[in-house]
Amino acid sequence: MIPSSQRNEGELLLEKKVVYPHAVPNHSRSTKSYLLVKRMMDVMGAVCGLLLLSPLFAIVALLIKFEDPRGPVFFHQIRVGKNEKRFHMFKFRSMVSNAEELLEELLDQNEVSGAMFKMKNDPRITRIGKFIRKTSVDELPQLWNVIRGDMSLVGPRPPLVREVADYSSYDKQRLRVTPGCTGLWQVSGRNNVGFERMVELDIRYIDRRSITYDIRIIFKTIRMLFGDKNAF
């Protein structure tokens, strides 16, 4: 067995055989209670986050516009949420304005396995984009998605439409719940984790989800924001 000190946060969360006090059995009264408390936590957390981070939003917006005055500050993309419902997910723009058009030329350079695209030295990323992606600041506008109910603070990351087209019935299990801003994937090595392992982590989270579990993942995510070497 690998010593605990050498394992990442997500692996430790998965391997600890803890019975959480608010664990959610399917199709039960506890499920409704969990979802109600989770929604309240989502809204309060997102509203507080937007208010506290508004100065940071303004600074990032100015830097994005300074580097590329012609492009928008925010970038929205159609993602697939719970039960395959599509929605517009918001981010700070971290790439050149025509990034989507250039993607087709880069697909053969994908650096992660399975139905998703990641490239460490993606030539479409701007200078400010490298910084906000490294620190995950580009993801902060998704707090608006949380308020709208498209997303939750914690849950599986919402995939692209083209990615879901390649999903097996097993992979689609990760679409059973509302997608999140962070999850076990983010605290488990993120881009060092392949697609199959990501799906496994998401399904494990869905089966074990609880308010206590969600809070632990949120705190671990905050810690990772100050030194995540796997974000790109």
Stockholm file with secondary structure:
# STOCKHOLM 1.0

chainA/1-232         MIPSSQRNEGELLLEKKVVYPHAVPNHSRSTKSYLLVKRMMDVMGAVCGLLLLSPLFAIVALLIKFEDPRGPVFFHQIRVGKNEKRFHMFKFRSMVSNAEELLEELLDQNEVSGAMFKMKNDPRITRIGKFIRKTSVDELPQLWNVIRGDMSLVGPRPPLVREVADYSSYDKQRLRVTPGCTGLWQVSGRNNVGFERMVELDIRYIDRRSITYDIRIIFKTIRMLFGDKNAF
#=GR chainA/1-232 SS CCCGGGSCHHHHHHHSCCCCTTCCCTTSHHHHHHHHHHHHHHHHHHHHHHHHTHHHHHHHHHHHHHHCTTSCSEEEEEEECGGGCEEEEEEECCBCTTHHHHHTTTGGGCCSCSSCCCCTTCTTBCHHHHHHHHTTGGGTTHHHHHHHTSCEEESCCCCBHHHHTTCCTTGGGGGSSCCEEECTTTTTTGGGSCHHHHHHHHHHHHHHCCHHHHHHHHHHHHHHTTTCTTCC
#=GC SS_cons         CCCGGGSCHHHHHHHSCCCCTTCCCTTSHHHHHHHHHHHHHHHHHHHHHHHHTHHHHHHHHHHHHHHCTTSCSEEEEEEECGGGCEEEEEEECCBCTTHHHHHTTTGGGCCSCSSCCCCTTCTTBCHHHHHHHHTTGGGTTHHHHHHHTSCEEESCCCCBHHHHTTCCTTGGGGGSSCCEEECTTTTTTGGGSCHHHHHHHHHHHHHHCCHHHHHHHHHHHHHHTTTCTTCC
//
